């Protein structure tokens, strides 16, 4: 008869599955390679989310693609920080 997995084992397994994503990997890479820019990219991504992609891009003379990449990078770094903590 198989033993039931403990609650901690299930939680650990769930957290491990969160680490096995592209978003996590992207956040980890950026955080490791550019630790001095982490707060900046998070702040800018929050500003983009508040204003909207098109509006932020126009206000800051950015392309939509560049704006989206910054938004996604900020989200990835926040995701990485949340899961790794």
N, C-alpha and C positions, 0 to 999 in steps of 0.2 A: 504494500500500500504506500503510495507516494505521500510525502509530507506536504502539508499546505505551506505555501510560501508565507513568510512572516510579512507583516505590514512594512517593516523597514526594508526588506528585500524588494518588495513591490515598488516602494518609493524610490529606492536606489535604481532599480531597473528603469523606472519612468524617467528619472533625471538623466540617466545614461542615454536614453532614446532621444531626449531633447538636445543632447550634445552631438548627435549624429545627423546634423542638418547643415545645409549650405549656409543658412543665415548665421548659425553659430560659428562655423568655420570662418566666414567672412569677418565677423566681429572679432574673433580671436586673432586673426591675421592682422587686421587694422590696429588693434590694441597693442599687439606685440611690435609691429613695425613703426607705429607712429604714436607712442604713448603721450607725447607732448601735444597732440592734436585731438585727443579723445574728447575732452570737454568742449572744444570748439565745434567739432562735427556734431556732437549731440545737441548743442545749443542751436546750431544752424538748422539741423533737421527738425527740431521743435518749432522753429520760426517758419520753416517751409510748411509743416503740417498745419500751423495756425493760419497762415495766409493762403495756402493752396499753391499747387505747383505753378500754374500759369501766372498768377499774380506775383508770386515771389520771384519767378524768373524775369518777368518784365521789370519789376522794381529794382532788381539787382543786376540787370544786363547779363543774364545767364541764359544758356539754351535750356530748353525743357529737359533734354537728356542729362545735362550736367546737374541740374536741379534735382532730378529724380535719383541720380546716383548718390548725391549727397544725402538725400532723404533716406534712401535705402541703407547707406553706410551707417548713418546715425541710428537707424532702427536695429541694424545688426549688432552694433556695439552695445546698445542698451540690452538687447536680447542676451548677448554673451555675458554681460555683467550680471544680469539677473539669474542666469542659469549657473554660472561659475561661482557665484557667491555662496 
